[in-house]
Amino acid sequence: MTDDAPPREHLAVTGLDEWSHRCSTAYVPLEVDADGDFQGALRARELGPLGVSQVGATPSVVRRTARRVAADPRESVLLSVFLHGSTVIAQHGHAGPVASGGGYLLASDQPYGIRLQSPTDILVLRVPTALAGLGPATLREIAGRALPPGTGEIDVLGRELAAALLRGAGADRQELLVDLLRAVTHRMRYGDRSRPYLSGAALWASARWYLERHHGDPGLGVEELAARFMVSRRHLEKQFARRGTTPAAYLRQVRGESARRLLLADRSATVERVAQTAGFNGVDTFIRAFRRRHGQTPADWRRQQPGRGVAATPPPPQTTELLSDLHRLAAPADAPFLAPPGHEKRSTPTSRSLERDDAGSPGLVMKGDGPGPRRTR
């Protein structure tokens, strides 16, 4: 399959034998058990040596047994972003629940287990272990451990995985996903004690996410953003310039779109309150910015808008109940008018209960918290 081909979709799979075969093809040879009626759905895309997929299934147990490992000992890491549902994972003696919005990592050359306790929807990135830059000691440390919801590195990777499934792309996208995988594994290993160094593409994706998530802080500016990602202002601005914008302009656009939504979402909210919530330094600043963009004041613009709330654009129809629509996840959070991710130039990166059958060097350590590379086993 070429990188630009549409993702494969296997929908309404109800037989466990067929489902085991589909999952074994997309990931590594697995065993699947389930009681009662079973349904599974899978869409997948190959990006060179990487595999990107979205998998949904009803309650079941998935095992990578020692026998399966011995028969096919391929070395890959599987980084999963949990969209919804309830599950428990186990590997290397680690076991624990994964909540919606969280994530986890598994190593394919060792036995593991996954118990899906409810209908689940998961994005999965498969990367050869050598390409991921994770050594055996690191993988023993972090495989089978979960990251909680709200982890920025998981949110950024989830958006880019959704974009990769929807749009494909070539070596640049592969480089970005590997860098973001390393960012997640850095977080898993070092927590808040360290931040990784991010390459151009990963820096752009992470900085954009940070601006969208924190745009309501009126004190947020370019200097603070550059300091958070441990780069100079000049370097940060260079990455945004490659995508046709600047950090300051992007932040203004995000705040402007947020304010527009707030004006329609609550028509009783004062203009002052909307300005404050959207992160503007004062109502006069907001009114001037709004007038430049829309040619009228926020109050006049709101009076001319029909209806009582934000008119929602109908989402594209879902292909199956088990797989959620990825278009909203892949889009910039508060800036639908911006160019979608994937059109950028990219720079070179820096680069037991379920385990039924049993048979490195550290990543870049830098001060702070955030995404980055790791080595593990």
N, C-alpha and C positions, 0 to 999 in steps of 0.2 A: 504494500500500500504506500502511496506517496504521502508526503507530509500534508499536502493540500487536499487529499481525498477526504470525503465525509467520514466521520467515525462509524465503525461497525456497530450495529445494534442487534441484540438478541433479546427479544421481548417475549413476555408471557411464557417463560420457561417453567414448566411444572414438574418435570421428572428429575429426580436427584441424579441419575446417571448422566443425563444431558447437562445438567447444571455443573456437576463435577468436571465434566469435560470442558465446558466453556471457561470455567474459572482456571482450570489447569493450563489452558491455552493462553489465557490473558496474563497469568501470574506464574505459578510453579505447580507441579502436580500436588493435588490436595484431595482430602476426603471430606465429604459433606454428609451430615446426618440431620434428619428432621422428622418430626412427628406430624401426622395429619397432612392436611393440604399444604403444599409448598409452592411458592412462586418466587422467581428470580428474574432480574433484568440487568443487562450489561451493555454499556456502550464503551468502545475502546478505540484508541488511536495510537499508532506507533510513530514516534518521532526519533528516527535513527535508532540508537541503542536504548532509548527510553520508551517506557510504556505509560500512557495516561488513560485512566478509565474512570467511569462512574458505575458503581455497582449498587443494586438494591435487592434486598431479599427479605422474606418473612422469617420468623424465628427458626434458627438452625444452629448447628455447631460445625465449624470448619476446622480441620486439623491438618497440619503438616507434620506427619509422623516421622520417626527415625527411619522407618523402612522407605518412605517416600524420599527422604533426604538422601539416603544411600543410593537409591536407584537413579536420582537426578540431582546431584549436589551443586547445582548452579548457585553462584554467589551474587545475590541481589539484595538491595534493601527496598522495603515497601513502606512508603510514608503515606499514611491515610489521614485525610481531613474529614471528620465526622459531621455530616450535614444535619442528620436527625436520626432519632432512634435511641436504643439503649443496648450496650454491648459490654462484654468483659473480655479482656485479652490476657494471654499468658505466654511468657517466654523467658528463658534464662532464670527461672525461679521468681520472676516478677509477675504479679497478677493484680489486676485492678479494673475498675469500671472506666468507661469512656463516655463522657457526656456530649450532647449535641454542641457543636462549635469547637470541640476539642480535637486532638489528634494523637496519633501514636505511630511508632516505628517498629517494624519486624525485620529480622534477618532471615533470608530464605534458606541459608545453609545450616540452620538449626531447627529442631522441632518447635512448633508453636501451636496455639489454639485460640480460636475466636468463638465466643458464644453470643449470637445475636438474640437478644431477649425480646425484641419487638421488631416490627418492620423498620428496616434501616436504609439509609441512603448515604453512600460514602464516595469520596473522590480519592483515587489512589495513584501515586506516582511510583513507578518501578524504575530503579536505577542500578546498573551494575555496581557492585561494592567497590571495585577499583576506581570507577569514575566518581563515586561519591566521596572518596578520600577518607573512608572510615576504617580504622584498623580493628583487629580482633578484640583488644581490651576495651575500646570505646563501645563497640557493639554489645559486649557483655554488660556494660554499664547502663546503656540506654534502651536497648531493644526490650520490648514488653512493658515499657513505661508510657504513661499517658501525659499529655499536656492539657491543661484546663481550658475551657472556653475563654475567649477574650485575649488569648495569646496573640500578639500582633503578627509574629512570624507565621503562625498558622493561617491567620486571616489573609495575609498577603499571598501566601502560596495557594490557598484555596481559590482566590480570584484568578490567579494566573493559570491554574489547572483548568478551571472552567473555560477561560479564554482559549487555552490550547485545544480542548475538546471541540469547541465551537468553530475555531478558525484555523487550527493547524499551525503551520509555519515551519521554518527550517532550523538550521544550526543555531541561529540567534536565540530562538525560543528554547532550544535544548540547553544552551549555556545559562539562560536565565533561570530555568527550573532547577538545574543542578546547584547554582548559587543559592537559590532560595531554600533548597533542601539542606544545604550546609548551614544556612542561617537557623533553620529549625533545630538541627541537631546541636548546634552551638548553644542554643537556648536550653535544650534538654540537658546538656552536660554542665553548663556553667550558671544557668539561671540568671539572676540579676547581677551577678558579680562581674560579668563581662559582656561586651558587645563585639560582634565580628566586624571585620572590614568588608564592605559590600562593593562589588564591581559596579560599572556604570548602569547596566540594565537593572540589576537588583536594587541598586541605590535609587533609581528613578521609581521603580515599583513601590519600594518601601516608603520613600519620602512622600510620594503622592498619597499613599494610604494614610500616612501620619497626618498630613494636612487635612484630609477629609474627615478623619476621626476627631481631630482636635481643633477644627476651625472655629469653634465657639469660644475659644480662649482669645480675648482681645490682645493679650500680650505675645501671642505667637507670631514670630517673624522669621526672616531668612537666617539671621545669625543664630538664633536658637535652634532652628532646624539643622543647620550645618553642624553645630556643636553636638547635637544629639547623634548624628551619624558619623562623627569624628572625621569630617572633611572640611576643607576650606570653603568659604562662601563662593569663591571663584570656581572651584571644582563642581560644587552643587549646581550653580547656575549654568555651567557648561553642559551638564547632563540634561537639564530642562531645555536648554537652547536646542539640543539635538532633536527634541520633540516639538519644537516650534513655540515654546513658551518660556516663562521664567517662574521661579518659585513664588514670587510676589503676585504675578498675574494669575497663576493657578489658584492661589489662596483667595484672591479677590473673586475669581469666578465661582469657586466653591461657596464662599460666603454669600455671593449674590444669588446663586441658585437656592441655597438654603433659605435665605430671606424670602424669596419668591414663594417657596412652598409654605413657609410659615404664615405669610400674609393670607394665603387661601385656606390653610388648614384651620385657622382660628380667626374668623373675621372680627371677633371682639377684641383681639389683641391689639394694643396700641403700636404705632410705628416705633416708638421708643423701645418697647419691649422686644419687638421683632429684631431691631438693630442690635440690642444687647445679646439676645440669644444667638444670633448668627455670627457674633464676634466682631462687630464693627466698633471702632473707637468713637462712639458718640453718634447721636441721631443725625446730626448735620452731615457728618461724613457719609453715613448710609444714604441719605437723601440725595447728596451730590452724585454718589456712585450709581445709584439707581436711575437718576435722571439721565446720566450719560449713556446708560445702556438702553433704557426704555423710552427716553424722550418725555417722561412725565414723572410726577412724584409718586412714591409708593401708595399713598392714599388714593390718588386719582386712578392709578392703574388698578388697584383692587376693586374700586367701585365699578369699573368697566368689565370686570370678569364675571361671567355667568356662574350660577350655581352657588352652593354653600361650601364646597370643599374642593380639594385638588382633584381635577379630572384624571382618573387613573387610566393609563394606556393598557388595554387588555394584553396580558402576557401571551406569548406564543403558546399554542396548545401543548400540553404535556404528551409525550409519546407513550407513557405508561404511568400508572399511579405510583409505582415504586421509585421512579426516577424523577426528581424535581427538575423544574425548568432552570437552566443555568444562565440565562441571558442577564437577569438582574444581578447575579453574583459576579459575572464577568465584567459588568459595566462599572465605571467610576462611581463611587458611592453617592456623591452629591453634585455631579457635574455631567449630566447626560449630553451636554452640547460639546463636550471635549472629544477629540479623536480617540477611538478605542485603542486599548493596549495592543501591541503586536505590530504597530506600524513604525516603531522606533528603530534607529540604528543602535547597535549594541556594542559595547567595548569588551575587551577580553577580561575575564574575571580574575580576581585574586583567588587568586584562589587558595501449678502443676496439676491442678485438677483437670485442666484441659490438655495438658501435655501428657497424654495417656501412654505413649510408647516412646521410651527414650533410647535408645539403642546403645597496639597502634600508637600511633603517635597522636598528640593532642592537636586540636584545631587552633586557629589563630586566636589568641587570647588578648582581648583589648578591654580597656576600662569601660564599664557601663553595663547596660542590659540591652539585649536585642538579638537579631537573627545572626546566624553564622555557621561556618563549617565545623565538622567534627570528625573524629575517627573513632571507630567503635567496632566491637564485634559481638 
